[in-house]
């Protein structure tokens, strides 16, 4: 098969292809910590946060709420310029914690400051499904009329028992409502999903593909479970190791290929795996393998199978 419905020869619907079509070139996300918190950290639902969460593992060194939004963007551009070739443009990525969990006045102040930066061409906003009310969705829809907006919603699991166990503070019906709300407001919404959470198995996750296919998801990020030092999940892992599925790298590559075959081909793949500095990890079987190597391995596995994203979904649904 020489070409796929998303318009190129890669065997999955890549985010890089989408950005090329949307903007005409590679776009670099610049992470921002705007000082937001979460309802299960500030006492509204709880104070300990999700059991797996260690936000510092994902924040670049330049990223701190002690700096202004503008300063973080300037520092982030310099940070990426020293590491990678110059991109076509930049997107301000409100990444840390829940970035719609604040009064509208605060959101407007922070988002407007980012959009005033001369090199920023849009916003990517990471949040929780229970932090998207009608007022916020109306505001984000109005923003989208003048710039690029993408929402990233933490799903983590499709199973209520797991969501309770990891202390998410919401159920999966809340996830459904959040995606329905974004869809009704014409907002492109992406999903974060973790493979390896306690009590779940690879067979469970493959079965969950149909659930994800039923949601109006535009983008998706996959993360293998990474157990961070000092988190409640580290203690739980040592007490109940048999409940966890820690992927070996070769196993994960084959699993992701299996999952992609079931996934709706219209969904854009933002990430295939997580990557954090090894110093944060309490448990790791991946050593120092970089993300680019994972991507190449997944693509090689799909090629070995003569397969692609949506191959089994297509047969099941009759699409294409």
C-alpha positions in Angstrom: 0.0 0.0 0.0 1.8 3.2 -1.2 -0.4 5.8 0.3 -2.8 6.0 3.3 -6.0 8.1 3.8 -4.1 10.7 5.9 -2.0 11.6 2.8 1.4 10.1 3.1 3.3 6.8 3.2 3.8 6.5 7.0 1.9 3.7 8.5 0.2 5.8 11.1 -1.6 9.1 11.1 1.3 11.2 12.3 1.1 14.5 14.1 4.0 15.9 12.1 2.0 15.3 8.9 -1.0 17.1 10.5 1.2 20.1 11.5 2.6 20.2 8.0 -0.9 20.4 6.5 -2.1 22.9 9.1 0.8 25.3 9.2 3.1 24.4 6.3 6.0 23.1 8.4 7.1 21.7 11.7 5.7 23.4 14.8 7.6 23.4 18.1 5.6 23.3 21.3 7.0 25.5 24.1 5.9 24.2 27.5 4.6 26.7 30.0 3.9 26.3 33.7 1.3 29.0 34.3 0.9 28.2 38.0 -2.4 26.3 37.8 -3.3 23.5 40.1 -5.8 20.6 40.0 -9.1 19.9 41.9 -7.5 16.8 43.5 -4.6 18.9 44.8 -6.2 22.0 46.1 -8.7 20.2 48.4 -11.7 20.4 46.1 -11.5 16.7 45.5 -8.4 15.8 47.3 -4.9 17.0 48.2 -2.5 14.3 47.1 -3.1 14.4 43.4 -3.2 11.3 41.1 -1.1 8.4 42.5 1.2 8.3 39.5 1.8 12.1 39.0 5.1 13.8 39.2 4.8 16.9 37.1 8.5 17.8 37.5 9.4 14.8 35.4 7.8 16.5 32.3 8.7 20.1 32.9 11.7 21.4 31.0 14.3 23.2 33.1 13.2 26.7 31.9 9.6 26.0 32.8 8.5 27.6 36.1 5.6 29.8 37.2 8.2 32.1 38.9 8.7 33.5 35.4 6.2 35.4 33.3 4.5 33.6 30.4 6.5 35.7 28.0 9.8 34.9 29.7 9.0 31.2 29.6 8.3 31.4 25.9 11.5 33.3 25.2 13.5 30.8 27.3 11.7 27.9 25.7 12.5 29.1 22.2 16.1 29.4 23.1 16.1 26.0 24.7 14.7 24.3 21.6 16.8 26.3 19.2 19.9 24.9 20.9 18.7 21.3 20.6 16.9 21.2 17.2 16.7 22.8 13.9 14.6 26.0 13.6 10.9 25.1 13.3 8.3 26.8 11.1 6.7 28.3 14.2 5.8 27.8 17.8 2.8 26.8 19.8 2.5 27.8 23.5 1.9 24.5 25.4 0.1 25.0 28.7 1.2 21.7 30.1 1.6 21.7 33.8 -1.4 20.5 35.9 -4.9 21.5 34.8 -4.8 24.5 32.5 -8.5 25.3 32.5 -8.9 25.1 36.3 -9.2 28.8 37.1 -11.6 31.7 36.7 -12.1 32.9 33.1 -10.4 36.2 34.0 -7.2 34.3 34.9 -7.4 32.1 31.8 -7.8 35.2 29.6 -4.8 37.0 31.1 -2.5 34.0 30.7 -3.6 32.8 27.3 -3.7 36.4 25.9 -0.1 37.0 27.1 1.0 33.9 25.3 -0.8 34.8 22.1 0.7 38.3 22.1 4.2 36.8 21.7 5.3 37.5 18.1 6.4 33.9 17.5 3.4 32.1 18.9 0.9 30.9 16.4 -1.6 29.1 18.7 -2.2 27.3 22.0 -2.2 23.7 23.2 -4.0 23.4 26.5 -3.8 20.3 28.7 -6.5 19.8 31.3 -8.8 17.3 33.0 -12.2 16.3 31.8 -13.9 17.8 34.9 -12.3 21.2 34.3 -14.2 22.1 31.1 -17.5 23.8 31.9 -19.8 25.6 29.4 -18.3 29.1 30.2 -14.8 27.9 29.5 -15.8 26.0 26.3 -17.5 29.2 25.1 -14.4 31.2 25.7 -12.1 28.7 24.0 -14.4 28.6 21.0 -14.1 32.3 20.8 -10.3 32.1 20.9 -10.4 29.6 18.1 -12.0 32.1 15.8 -8.7 34.0 15.7 -6.0 31.4 16.3 -5.2 27.7 16.5 -6.5 26.0 19.6 -6.1 22.4 20.7 -7.3 20.8 23.9 -5.6 17.8 25.5 -7.7 15.9 28.0 -6.3 13.3 30.4 -8.3 10.1 30.1 -5.6 7.8 31.5 -8.0 4.9 31.7 -11.4 3.9 30.3 -12.3 2.0 33.4 -14.0 3.5 36.5 -12.3 1.0 38.9 -8.9 2.1 37.7 -9.8 5.8 37.8 -10.8 5.3 41.5 -7.7 3.4 42.3 -5.4 6.1 40.9 -7.4 8.8 42.6 -8.4 10.7 39.5 -11.6 12.1 41.1 -13.9 11.6 38.1 -15.4 8.7 36.2 -15.4 7.8 32.6 -18.8 9.4 31.9 -17.1 12.7 32.8 -14.6 11.9 30.0 -17.5 11.3 27.5 -19.1 14.6 28.5 -15.9 16.5 28.1 -15.3 15.3 24.5 -18.9 15.9 23.6 -18.6 19.4 24.9 -15.5 20.1 22.9 -17.1 18.6 19.8 -20.2 20.8 20.3 -18.0 23.9 20.5 -15.9 22.8 17.4 -12.8 22.5 19.5 -10.2 19.8 18.5 -9.7 17.6 21.5 -6.9 15.1 22.2 -6.6 12.3 24.7 -3.9 11.1 27.0 -3.9 7.4 27.8 -1.6 5.3 30.1 -0.9 1.7 29.3 0.1 -0.3 32.4 -2.0 1.0 35.2 -2.7 -1.4 38.1 -5.4 -4.0 37.6 -5.4 -3.7 33.8 -4.0 -6.0 31.1 -3.0 -5.6 27.5 -6.2 -7.5 26.6 -8.2 -4.8 28.4 -6.5 -2.0 26.5 -7.1 -3.6 23.1 -10.8 -4.0 24.0 -10.9 -0.3 25.0 -10.0 0.7 21.4 -13.6 0.5 20.5 -14.5 2.9 23.3 -11.9 5.4 22.1 -13.1 5.1 18.6 -16.6 6.0 19.7 -15.4 9.4 21.1 -14.9 12.6 19.0 -11.1 12.4 19.5 -8.9 14.2 17.0 -5.5 13.6 18.6 -4.2 10.9 21.0 -1.0 10.4 23.1 0.0 7.0 24.4 2.2 6.6 27.5 3.6 3.4 28.9 3.2 3.5 32.7 6.3 5.1 34.2 6.5 4.8 38.0 8.2 7.9 39.5 10.2 8.1 42.6 8.4 9.5 45.7 4.8 9.0 44.3 2.1 7.0 46.0 2.2 4.7 43.1 5.8 3.8 43.8 4.7 2.5 47.2 1.8 0.7 45.7 4.0 -1.0 43.1 6.3 -2.4 45.8 3.3 -3.6 47.8 1.3 -5.1 44.9 3.8 -5.7 42.1 1.6 -8.4 40.5 -1.1 -5.8 39.8 1.1 -3.8 37.5 2.1 -4.4 33.9 5.5 -2.9 33.2 6.2 -3.3 29.5 9.5 -4.5 28.2 10.4 -2.4 25.2 9.9 -5.1 22.5 6.6 -6.1 24.1 5.4 -2.5 24.0 6.4 -2.0 20.4 4.3 -5.1 19.4 1.4 -3.9 21.6 1.3 -0.5 20.1 1.3 -2.0 16.6 -1.7 -4.1 17.7 -3.5 -1.1 19.1 -2.9 1.1 16.1 -4.4 -1.6 13.9 -7.7 -1.3 15.9 -7.7 2.5 16.1 -9.8 4.8 13.9 -7.4 6.0 11.1 -8.8 9.5 11.4 -7.2 10.0 14.9 -3.9 11.8 14.8 -1.1 10.2 16.8 0.7 12.8 18.8 2.9 10.4 20.8 3.5 6.7 20.9 5.3 6.5 24.2 6.4 8.6 27.1 10.0 9.8 27.8 11.3 11.4 30.9 14.8 11.8 32.4 15.8 8.4 33.9 16.6 10.1 37.3 12.9 10.4 38.0 12.1 6.7 37.5 11.7 4.2 40.3 11.2 1.3 37.9 12.4 1.1 34.3 13.1 -1.7 31.8 13.8 0.7 29.0 17.3 1.9 30.0 18.2 5.0 27.9 16.3 4.3 24.7 15.1 7.5 23.1 11.7 8.2 21.8 12.8 8.4 18.2 14.0 4.8 18.5 10.6 3.7 19.7 8.9 5.4 16.8 11.2 3.7 14.3 10.6 0.3 16.0 6.9 0.7 15.8 7.0 1.7 12.1 9.3 -1.3 11.4 6.9 -3.6 13.1 4.0 -2.3 11.1 6.0 -2.7 7.9 7.0 -6.3 8.9 3.3 -7.1 9.3 2.3 -5.1 6.1 -0.1 -3.3 8.4 -1.1 0.3 9.3 -3.3 2.3 11.7 -6.9 1.3 11.2 -6.3 -1.9 9.2 -8.5 -4.0 11.5 -10.8 -1.1 12.2 -11.4 -0.7 8.5 -12.4 -4.3 8.1 -14.7 -4.2 11.1 -16.4 -0.9 10.1 -16.3 -1.2 6.4 -14.5 2.1 6.1 -12.3 3.0 3.1 
